[in-house]
Amino acid sequence: MSGHSKWSTIKRKKGAADAKRGKIFTKLIREIATAARMGGGDPDSNPRLRLACDKARSANMPKDNIGRAIAKGTGAGEGDAYEEVVYEGYGPGGVAVFIETLTDNKNRTVGDVRHILTKHGGNLGASGCVSYLFEKRGVLSFDRAGIDADRLLEVALEAGADDVIEEDGQIDVVVSPAGFERLKRELLAAGFEPEQAGIAMEPTTTVAVEGKEAESMLSLADALDDLDDVQQVYANFDISDEEMSRIAG
């Protein structure tokens, strides 16, 4: 798939480590509550809520926590209402950065996002300045170890997948948002359970970065990810394996 960046792979590999820190719970609770508020508290009739609950279970969030988050969203429990706000900007080397947030205080969030972008050599841009460089796609990620990749490819393509990408010990199956639910259902029925699955903004083109720009871009992405208000960070940068090895030390 055009534009599949190294950051896309890094983000999905970070998932398990983020879950251990517990910070991901805060983000998931906000997403579950917002999905329930917007589409109702029944996951069977609310695809966004169903996806959020699946992510929560994958992160080992207790069932009671999920239930309380749904209750908050439907008004049965106490809690702030969060607003969806997207920020766009640029990182080092002209990398496009697309940031999805859920916030109860836009002034705080925009200040935090602007500060981090500026601190790491980037800047906040106007709405629409980089969104055209990304495309919304469904992505299901699998650990390559112990999996029948040929069978996975066969089932995925038969179920409507647009692309199957193998990189760094990981297999990503890519599909349109409309085809995501069917693809996930058929892969599960065939015995393939993804480590992570969701709708993401995938870059249509990428920008290669190296040296100090690569280090700054990774630090920028991590710093944005660490903000509680930030749900997802998408960036169209790519880093060679050699550079990644050097940065990792």
SETI-124149 format. One record per residue: residue in one letter; x, y, z of N, C-alpha, C, O in turn. Coordinates in steps of 0.2 Angstrom, whole numbers, plus 5000, padded with zeros to 4 digits. Layout:
// residues N
(A (X Y Z) (X Y Z) (X Y Z) (X Y Z))
...
***
This chain:
// residues 249
(M (5004 4994 5000) (5000 5000 5000) (5004 5006 5000) (5009 5007 5004))
(S (5003 5011 4996) (5007 5017 4995) (5006 5021 5002) (5001 5021 5005))
(G (5012 5023 5004) (5013 5027 5010) (5013 5024 5017) (5013 5027 5022))
(H (5013 5017 5017) (5014 5014 5023) (5020 5016 5027) (5026 5014 5024))
(S (5020 5019 5032) (5026 5022 5035) (5029 5018 5041) (5025 5014 5044))
(K (5035 5019 5042) (5038 5016 5048) (5034 5017 5054) (5034 5013 5059))
(W (5032 5023 5055) (5028 5025 5061) (5022 5021 5062) (5020 5020 5067))
(S (5019 5019 5056) (5013 5015 5057) (5015 5009 5060) (5011 5006 5064))
(T (5020 5006 5058) (5022 4999 5061) (5024 5000 5069) (5023 4996 5073))
(I (5028 5006 5070) (5030 5007 5077) (5024 5008 5081) (5024 5005 5087))
(K (5019 5012 5079) (5013 5013 5083) (5010 5007 5085) (5008 5006 5091))
(R (5009 5002 5081) (5006 4996 5082) (5010 4991 5087) (5007 4988 5091))
(K (5016 4992 5086) (5021 4988 5091) (5021 4991 5098) (5022 4987 5102))
(K (5020 4997 5098) (5020 5001 5105) (5014 4999 5109) (5013 5000 5115))
(G (5008 4996 5105) (5002 4995 5109) (5003 4991 5115) (5000 4993 5120))
(A (5006 4986 5115) (5007 4981 5121) (5010 4985 5127) (5008 4984 5132))
(A (5016 4988 5125) (5019 4992 5130) (5015 4998 5133) (5015 4999 5139))
(D (5011 5001 5129) (5007 5007 5131) (5002 5004 5136) (5000 5007 5141))
(A (4999 4998 5134) (4994 4995 5139) (4997 4994 5146) (4993 4994 5151))
(K (5003 4991 5146) (5006 4990 5152) (5007 4996 5157) (5006 4996 5163))
(R (5008 5002 5154) (5008 5008 5158) (5002 5010 5161) (5002 5014 5165))
(G (4996 5008 5158) (4990 5010 5160) (4987 5016 5157) (4981 5018 5157))
(K (4992 5020 5154) (4989 5027 5151) (4984 5026 5146) (4980 5030 5145))
(I (4985 5020 5142) (4980 5018 5137) (4973 5018 5139) (4968 5019 5136))
(F (4972 5016 5146) (4965 5015 5149) (4962 5022 5149) (4956 5022 5147))
(T (4965 5027 5150) (4962 5034 5150) (4959 5035 5143) (4954 5038 5142))
(K (4963 5034 5138) (4961 5036 5131) (4955 5031 5129) (4951 5033 5126))
(L (4956 5025 5131) (4950 5020 5129) (4944 5022 5133) (4938 5021 5130))
(I (4944 5024 5139) (4938 5026 5143) (4935 5032 5139) (4929 5032 5139))
(R (4939 5037 5137) (4936 5042 5134) (4933 5040 5127) (4927 5043 5125))
(E (4936 5036 5123) (4933 5034 5117) (4927 5030 5118) (4922 5031 5114))
(I (4927 5025 5123) (4920 5021 5124) (4915 5026 5126) (4909 5025 5124))
(A (4916 5031 5131) (4911 5035 5133) (4908 5039 5127) (4902 5040 5127))
(T (4913 5042 5123) (4911 5046 5118) (4907 5042 5112) (4902 5045 5110))
(A (4909 5036 5111) (4905 5032 5106) (4898 5030 5109) (4894 5030 5105))
(A (4898 5029 5115) (4891 5027 5118) (4887 5033 5118) (4881 5033 5117))
(R (4889 5039 5119) (4886 5045 5119) (4883 5047 5112) (4877 5049 5112))
(M (4887 5046 5107) (4885 5047 5100) (4881 5042 5097) (4876 5044 5093))
(G (4882 5036 5099) (4878 5031 5095) (4874 5026 5100) (4871 5021 5097))
(G (4874 5027 5106) (4870 5022 5111) (4875 5017 5114) (4880 5016 5112))
(G (4872 5014 5119) (4876 5010 5123) (4876 5003 5121) (4879 4998 5125))
(D (4873 5001 5116) (4873 4994 5114) (4879 4993 5108) (4878 4995 5103))
(P (4884 4989 5110) (4889 4988 5105) (4887 4984 5098) (4890 4985 5093))
(D (4881 4980 5099) (4879 4977 5093) (4876 4981 5088) (4876 4980 5082))
(S (4874 4987 5090) (4871 4992 5085) (4875 4998 5085) (4873 5003 5081))
(N (4881 4998 5088) (4885 5004 5087) (4892 5002 5086) (4896 5000 5090))
(P (4894 5002 5079) (4900 4999 5077) (4906 5003 5080) (4911 5000 5082))
(R (4906 5009 5081) (4911 5013 5084) (4912 5011 5092) (4918 5010 5094))
(L (4907 5010 5095) (4907 5007 5102) (4910 5000 5102) (4914 4998 5106))
(R (4908 4996 5097) (4910 4989 5097) (4918 4989 5096) (4921 4985 5099))
(L (4920 4993 5092) (4927 4993 5090) (4931 4996 5097) (4936 4993 5098))
(A (4928 5001 5100) (4932 5003 5106) (4932 4998 5111) (4937 4997 5115))
(C (4926 4994 5112) (4926 4989 5117) (4931 4983 5115) (4934 4981 5120))
(D (4932 4982 5109) (4937 4977 5107) (4944 4979 5109) (4948 4975 5111))
(K (4945 4985 5107) (4952 4988 5109) (4953 4988 5117) (4959 4986 5119))
(A (4948 4989 5120) (4949 4989 5128) (4950 4982 5130) (4954 4981 5134))
(R (4946 4977 5127) (4948 4970 5129) (4955 4968 5127) (4958 4964 5131))
(S (4957 4970 5121) (4964 4968 5119) (4969 4971 5124) (4974 4968 5125))
(A (4967 4977 5127) (4972 4980 5132) (4971 4977 5139) (4974 4980 5144))
(N (4967 4972 5140) (4966 4969 5146) (4962 4974 5151) (4963 4973 5157))
(M (4958 4978 5148) (4954 4982 5153) (4948 4978 5156) (4945 4974 5153))
(P (4947 4979 5163) (4942 4975 5166) (4935 4976 5163) (4934 4982 5161))
(K (4931 4971 5163) (4924 4972 5161) (4920 4977 5164) (4917 4981 5161))
(D (4921 4978 5171) (4918 4983 5175) (4920 4990 5172) (4916 4995 5172))
(N (4926 4991 5171) (4928 4998 5168) (4925 4999 5162) (4923 5005 5161))
(I (4924 4994 5157) (4921 4996 5151) (4914 4997 5152) (4911 5002 5149))
(G (4910 4994 5157) (4903 4995 5158) (4902 5002 5161) (4898 5006 5159))
(R (4907 5004 5165) (4906 5011 5168) (4907 5016 5163) (4904 5022 5163))
(A (4912 5015 5158) (4913 5020 5153) (4907 5021 5149) (4905 5026 5146))
(I (4904 5015 5147) (4898 5015 5143) (4892 5019 5147) (4889 5023 5144))
(A (4892 5018 5153) (4887 5021 5157) (4888 5029 5157) (4883 5033 5157))
(K (4894 5031 5158) (4896 5038 5158) (4893 5041 5151) (4890 5047 5151))
(G (4895 5037 5146) (4893 5040 5139) (4885 5041 5138) (4883 5045 5134))
(T (4881 5036 5141) (4874 5036 5140) (4871 5040 5145) (4864 5040 5145))
(G (4874 5043 5150) (4871 5047 5155) (4869 5044 5161) (4867 5047 5166))
(A (4871 5038 5162) (4869 5034 5168) (4875 5034 5173) (4874 5032 5179))
(G (4880 5038 5172) (4885 5038 5176) (4888 5046 5176) (4887 5049 5171))
(E (4892 5048 5181) (4895 5054 5181) (4901 5055 5177) (4905 5050 5176))
(G (4902 5060 5174) (4908 5061 5170) (4908 5067 5165) (4902 5069 5163))
(D (4913 5069 5163) (4913 5075 5158) (4912 5072 5151) (4913 5067 5149))
(A (4909 5077 5147) (4908 5075 5140) (4914 5078 5136) (4916 5083 5137))
(Y (4916 5073 5132) (4922 5075 5128) (4920 5077 5121) (4916 5074 5118))
(E (4924 5081 5118) (4923 5084 5111) (4929 5081 5107) (4934 5082 5109))
(E (4927 5079 5101) (4932 5077 5096) (4935 5083 5092) (4931 5087 5089))
(V (4941 5084 5093) (4945 5089 5089) (4951 5087 5086) (4955 5083 5089))
(V (4952 5089 5080) (4957 5086 5076) (4962 5092 5075) (4960 5098 5073))
(Y (4969 5091 5076) (4974 5096 5075) (4979 5094 5069) (4980 5088 5069))
(E (4981 5098 5065) (4985 5096 5060) (4991 5101 5060) (4991 5107 5062))
(G (4997 5098 5058) (5003 5102 5058) (5009 5099 5055) (5008 5094 5051))
(Y (5015 5101 5056) (5021 5099 5053) (5026 5097 5058) (5027 5101 5063))
(G (5030 5092 5057) (5036 5090 5061) (5042 5092 5058) (5042 5095 5052))
(P (5048 5090 5061) (5054 5091 5057) (5054 5088 5050) (5052 5083 5049))
(G (5058 5091 5046) (5059 5089 5039) (5052 5089 5035) (5052 5087 5029))
(G (5047 5093 5037) (5041 5094 5034) (5036 5088 5034) (5032 5088 5030))
(V (5037 5084 5039) (5033 5078 5040) (5026 5081 5042) (5025 5085 5046))
(A (5021 5078 5039) (5014 5079 5040) (5012 5076 5047) (5013 5070 5047))
(V (5008 5079 5051) (5006 5076 5057) (4999 5078 5058) (4996 5083 5058))
(F (4995 5072 5059) (4987 5073 5060) (4986 5070 5067) (4987 5064 5068))
(I (4982 5074 5071) (4982 5072 5078) (4974 5072 5080) (4971 5077 5079))
(E (4972 5066 5082) (4965 5066 5084) (4964 5066 5092) (4968 5063 5095))
(T (4960 5070 5094) (4959 5071 5102) (4952 5071 5104) (4947 5071 5100))
(L (4951 5069 5110) (4945 5069 5114) (4946 5074 5120) (4950 5072 5124))
(T (4943 5079 5120) (4945 5084 5126) (4939 5087 5129) (4934 5088 5126))
(D (4940 5089 5135) (4934 5093 5139) (4937 5100 5140) (4933 5104 5143))
(N (4942 5102 5137) (4945 5109 5137) (4949 5110 5131) (4955 5108 5131))
(K (4946 5113 5126) (4950 5114 5119) (4956 5119 5120) (4961 5118 5117))
(N (4955 5124 5125) (4961 5128 5126) (4967 5125 5129) (4973 5126 5126))
(R (4966 5120 5133) (4971 5117 5136) (4975 5112 5131) (4981 5112 5130))
(T (4970 5109 5127) (4973 5104 5122) (4977 5107 5117) (4982 5105 5115))
(V (4974 5112 5114) (4978 5116 5108) (4984 5119 5111) (4989 5119 5107))
(G (4984 5121 5117) (4991 5124 5120) (4996 5118 5121) (5002 5119 5119))
(D (4994 5112 5123) (4998 5107 5124) (5001 5104 5118) (5007 5103 5117))
(V (4997 5104 5113) (4999 5101 5106) (5003 5106 5103) (5009 5104 5100))
(R (5002 5112 5103) (5006 5118 5100) (5013 5118 5103) (5018 5118 5100))
(H (5013 5117 5110) (5020 5117 5114) (5024 5111 5112) (5030 5112 5111))
(I (5021 5105 5111) (5025 5099 5109) (5028 5100 5102) (5033 5098 5101))
(L (5023 5102 5098) (5026 5103 5091) (5031 5108 5090) (5036 5106 5087))
(T (5031 5113 5093) (5036 5119 5093) (5042 5116 5096) (5048 5117 5094))
(K (5042 5113 5102) (5048 5110 5106) (5052 5106 5102) (5058 5105 5103))
(H (5048 5102 5097) (5052 5097 5093) (5053 5099 5086) (5054 5095 5082))
(G (5053 5105 5085) (5055 5108 5078) (5049 5108 5073) (5051 5108 5067))
(G (5043 5107 5076) (5037 5107 5071) (5033 5114 5072) (5035 5118 5076))
(N (5027 5114 5069) (5022 5119 5070) (5015 5117 5069) (5014 5112 5065))
(L (5011 5120 5073) (5004 5119 5072) (5001 5122 5065) (5003 5128 5064))
(G (4997 5119 5061) (4995 5122 5055) (4987 5123 5055) (4984 5122 5060))
(A (4985 5126 5050) (4977 5127 5049) (4974 5120 5048) (4977 5116 5045))
(S (4967 5120 5049) (4963 5114 5048) (4963 5113 5040) (4962 5117 5036))
(G (4965 5107 5038) (4965 5105 5031) (4972 5105 5028) (4973 5103 5022))
(C (4977 5107 5032) (4984 5108 5029) (4987 5102 5027) (4991 5102 5023))
(V (4986 5096 5031) (4989 5090 5029) (4984 5084 5029) (4986 5079 5027))
(S (4978 5085 5030) (4973 5079 5030) (4973 5076 5023) (4971 5070 5023))
(Y (4974 5080 5018) (4973 5077 5011) (4979 5072 5010) (4979 5068 5005))
(L (4984 5072 5014) (4989 5067 5013) (4988 5060 5017) (4992 5056 5016))
(F (4982 5060 5020) (4980 5053 5023) (4974 5051 5020) (4970 5055 5018))
(E (4973 5044 5021) (4967 5041 5019) (4964 5036 5025) (4968 5033 5028))
(K (4958 5037 5026) (4955 5032 5032) (4955 5025 5029) (4952 5024 5024))
(R (4958 5021 5033) (4958 5014 5031) (4957 5009 5037) (4959 5011 5043))
(G (4954 5003 5036) (4954 4998 5042) (4961 4994 5042) (4963 4992 5036))
(V (4964 4993 5048) (4970 4990 5048) (4969 4984 5053) (4968 4986 5059))
(L (4971 4978 5052) (4971 4973 5057) (4979 4970 5057) (4981 4968 5051))
(S (4982 4970 5062) (4989 4968 5063) (4990 4961 5066) (4986 4960 5071))
(F (4994 4957 5064) (4996 4951 5066) (5003 4950 5067) (5007 4952 5063))
(D (5005 4946 5072) (5012 4944 5073) (5013 4938 5068) (5010 4933 5068))
(R (5019 4939 5065) (5021 4935 5059) (5023 4928 5062) (5022 4923 5059))
(A (5025 4928 5068) (5028 4921 5071) (5022 4916 5072) (5017 4918 5075))
(G (5023 4910 5069) (5018 4905 5070) (5012 4906 5067) (5007 4902 5068))
(I (5011 4910 5062) (5005 4911 5058) (5006 4908 5051) (5012 4909 5048))
(D (5001 4906 5048) (5001 4903 5041) (5000 4909 5036) (4994 4911 5035))
(A (5005 4913 5034) (5004 4919 5030) (5001 4918 5024) (4997 4922 5022))
(D (5002 4912 5020) (4999 4911 5014) (4991 4910 5015) (4987 4913 5011))
(R (4989 4907 5020) (4982 4906 5022) (4979 4912 5024) (4973 4914 5022))
(L (4982 4916 5028) (4980 4923 5030) (4979 4927 5024) (4974 4930 5023))
(L (4984 4927 5019) (4983 4931 5013) (4977 4929 5009) (4973 4933 5007))
(E (4976 4922 5008) (4970 4920 5005) (4964 4922 5008) (4959 4924 5004))
(V (4963 4921 5014) (4957 4923 5018) (4955 4930 5017) (4950 4932 5016))
(A (4961 4934 5018) (4960 4941 5018) (4957 4944 5011) (4953 4948 5011))
(L (4961 4942 5006) (4959 4944 4999) (4952 4942 4998) (4948 4945 4994))
(E (4950 4936 5000) (4943 4933 4998) (4938 4937 5002) (4932 4938 5000))
(A (4940 4940 5008) (4935 4944 5012) (4935 4951 5010) (4932 4955 5013))
(G (4939 4953 5005) (4939 4960 5003) (4944 4964 5005) (4944 4971 5004))
(A (4950 4962 5007) (4956 4966 5009) (4959 4969 5003) (4959 4966 4997))
(D (4961 4975 5004) (4964 4979 4998) (4972 4977 4998) (4974 4978 4992))
(D (4975 4976 5004) (4982 4975 5004) (4984 4971 5010) (4980 4971 5015))
(V (4989 4967 5009) (4992 4963 5015) (5000 4965 5015) (5003 4964 5010))
(I (5002 4968 5020) (5009 4970 5021) (5013 4967 5026) (5010 4966 5032))
(E (5018 4964 5024) (5023 4960 5029) (5029 4964 5030) (5033 4966 5025))
(E (5030 4966 5036) (5036 4970 5038) (5038 4969 5045) (5034 4970 5050))
(D (5045 4969 5047) (5047 4968 5053) (5044 4963 5058) (5042 4965 5064))
(G (5042 4957 5055) (5039 4952 5059) (5032 4953 5061) (5029 4950 5065))
(Q (5029 4958 5057) (5022 4959 5058) (5018 4959 5051) (5021 4961 5046))
(I (5012 4957 5051) (5008 4957 5045) (5002 4962 5046) (4998 4961 5051))
(D (5001 4967 5042) (4995 4971 5042) (4991 4970 5036) (4993 4970 5030))
(V (4984 4969 5038) (4979 4968 5033) (4975 4974 5032) (4973 4977 5037))
(V (4975 4977 5026) (4972 4984 5025) (4965 4983 5021) (4965 4979 5016))
(V (4960 4987 5023) (4954 4987 5020) (4950 4993 5020) (4952 4998 5024))
(S (4945 4995 5016) (4941 5001 5017) (4938 5001 5024) (4936 4995 5026))
(P (4936 5007 5026) (4932 5007 5033) (4925 5003 5032) (4923 5000 5037))
(A (4922 5003 5026) (4916 5000 5025) (4917 4992 5025) (4912 4989 5027))
(G (4922 4990 5024) (4924 4982 5023) (4927 4980 5030) (4928 4974 5030))
(F (4928 4984 5035) (4932 4982 5040) (4929 4977 5044) (4932 4971 5046))
(E (4922 4978 5046) (4919 4973 5050) (4918 4966 5047) (4919 4961 5050))
(R (4917 4966 5041) (4916 4959 5037) (4923 4956 5037) (4923 4950 5038))
(L (4928 4959 5036) (4935 4957 5035) (4937 4954 5042) (4939 4948 5043))
(K (4936 4958 5047) (4938 4955 5054) (4934 4949 5056) (4937 4944 5059))
(R (4927 4949 5054) (4923 4943 5056) (4926 4937 5052) (4926 4931 5055))
(E (4927 4937 5046) (4929 4932 5042) (4936 4929 5044) (4938 4923 5044))
(L (4941 4934 5046) (4947 4932 5048) (4947 4928 5055) (4950 4923 5056))
(L (4943 4931 5059) (4942 4927 5066) (4939 4920 5065) (4941 4915 5068))
(A (4934 4920 5060) (4931 4913 5059) (4936 4908 5056) (4935 4902 5057))
(A (4941 4911 5053) (4946 4906 5050) (4952 4905 5055) (4957 4902 5053))
(G (4951 4908 5061) (4956 4906 5066) (4962 4912 5067) (4967 4910 5070))
(F (4961 4917 5063) (4966 4922 5064) (4963 4928 5068) (4959 4932 5066))
(E (4966 4929 5074) (4964 4934 5079) (4970 4939 5079) (4975 4938 5080))
(P (4968 4946 5077) (4973 4951 5076) (4975 4953 5083) (4971 4953 5088))
(E (4981 4955 5083) (4984 4958 5090) (4981 4965 5091) (4979 4967 5096))
(Q (4980 4969 5085) (4977 4975 5085) (4972 4976 5079) (4974 4973 5074))
(A (4967 4980 5080) (4963 4981 5074) (4959 4987 5075) (4957 4989 5081))
(G (4958 4991 5070) (4955 4998 5070) (4955 5001 5064) (4958 4999 5059))
(I (4952 5007 5064) (4952 5012 5058) (4957 5017 5059) (4957 5020 5065))
(A (4961 5018 5054) (4967 5022 5055) (4967 5027 5049) (4965 5026 5044))
(M (4971 5033 5050) (4973 5037 5045) (4979 5035 5042) (4985 5037 5045))
(E (4980 5032 5036) (4986 5029 5033) (4988 5035 5028) (4984 5037 5024))
(P (4995 5036 5028) (4998 5041 5024) (4997 5038 5016) (4999 5033 5015))
(T (4996 5043 5012) (4996 5041 5005) (5003 5042 5002) (5005 5039 4996))
(T (5007 5046 5005) (5014 5047 5003) (5018 5048 5009) (5016 5049 5015))
(T (5025 5046 5009) (5029 5047 5015) (5035 5051 5014) (5037 5053 5008))
(V (5038 5054 5019) (5044 5058 5019) (5049 5054 5023) (5048 5053 5029))
(A (5055 5053 5020) (5060 5050 5023) (5064 5055 5027) (5066 5060 5025))
(V (5065 5053 5034) (5069 5057 5038) (5075 5053 5041) (5075 5047 5041))
(E (5080 5056 5043) (5086 5053 5045) (5090 5058 5050) (5088 5064 5050))
(G (5095 5055 5054) (5099 5059 5058) (5095 5063 5063) (5090 5059 5066))
(K (5096 5069 5065) (5093 5073 5070) (5086 5073 5069) (5081 5073 5073))
(E (5084 5074 5062) (5077 5075 5061) (5073 5068 5062) (5067 5069 5065))
(A (5076 5063 5061) (5072 5056 5063) (5072 5056 5071) (5066 5054 5073))
(E (5077 5057 5074) (5076 5057 5082) (5071 5062 5084) (5067 5060 5089))
(S (5071 5068 5082) (5066 5073 5084) (5059 5071 5082) (5054 5072 5086))
(M (5058 5068 5076) (5051 5066 5074) (5049 5060 5079) (5043 5060 5080))
(L (5053 5055 5080) (5051 5050 5085) (5049 5053 5092) (5044 5051 5095))
(S (5053 5058 5094) (5052 5061 5101) (5046 5065 5101) (5042 5065 5106))
(L (5044 5068 5095) (5038 5072 5094) (5032 5067 5095) (5027 5069 5098))
(A (5032 5062 5091) (5027 5057 5091) (5025 5054 5097) (5020 5054 5100))
(D (5031 5052 5101) (5030 5050 5108) (5027 5055 5112) (5023 5053 5116))
(A (5029 5061 5112) (5027 5066 5117) (5019 5067 5116) (5016 5068 5120))
(L (5017 5068 5109) (5010 5069 5108) (5006 5063 5110) (5001 5064 5113))
(D (5009 5057 5109) (5005 5051 5111) (5004 5051 5119) (4999 5048 5121))
(D (5009 5054 5123) (5009 5054 5130) (5003 5058 5133) (5002 5058 5139))
(L (5001 5063 5129) (4995 5067 5131) (4989 5064 5132) (4987 5060 5127))
(D (4986 5064 5138) (4979 5061 5139) (4974 5063 5134) (4970 5058 5132))
(D (4974 5069 5132) (4969 5071 5127) (4970 5068 5120) (4965 5068 5116))
(V (4976 5066 5118) (4977 5064 5112) (4975 5056 5111) (4978 5052 5115))
(Q (4971 5055 5106) (4969 5048 5105) (4973 5044 5100) (4975 5039 5101))
(Q (4975 5048 5095) (4979 5045 5089) (4983 5050 5086) (4981 5056 5085))
(V (4989 5048 5085) (4994 5052 5081) (4996 5049 5074) (4998 5043 5075))
(Y (4995 5052 5069) (4997 5049 5062) (5002 5054 5059) (5001 5060 5059))
(A (5007 5051 5056) (5013 5055 5053) (5015 5051 5047) (5016 5045 5047))
(N (5017 5055 5042) (5019 5052 5036) (5027 5051 5035) (5029 5052 5029))
(F (5030 5050 5041) (5037 5049 5040) (5039 5042 5039) (5036 5038 5042))
(D (5045 5041 5036) (5048 5034 5036) (5055 5035 5038) (5059 5039 5036))
(I (5057 5029 5041) (5064 5029 5044) (5067 5022 5041) (5064 5017 5042))
(S (5073 5022 5039) (5076 5016 5036) (5078 5012 5042) (5078 5014 5048))
(D (5078 5005 5041) (5080 5000 5046) (5087 5002 5049) (5088 5001 5056))
(E (5091 5005 5045) (5098 5006 5048) (5098 5012 5053) (5101 5012 5058))
(E (5093 5017 5051) (5092 5023 5056) (5089 5021 5062) (5091 5023 5068))
(M (5084 5016 5062) (5081 5014 5068) (5086 5010 5072) (5085 5011 5078))
(S (5090 5006 5069) (5095 5003 5073) (5100 5008 5077) (5101 5007 5083))
(R (5102 5013 5073) (5106 5018 5076) (5103 5021 5082) (5106 5022 5087))
(I (5097 5024 5081) (5093 5027 5086) (5092 5023 5092) (5092 5025 5098))
(A (5090 5017 5091) (5089 5012 5096) (5095 5011 5100) (5095 5008 5106))
(G (5101 5012 5097) (5107 5011 5101) (5110 5004 5100) (5115 5003 5103))
***
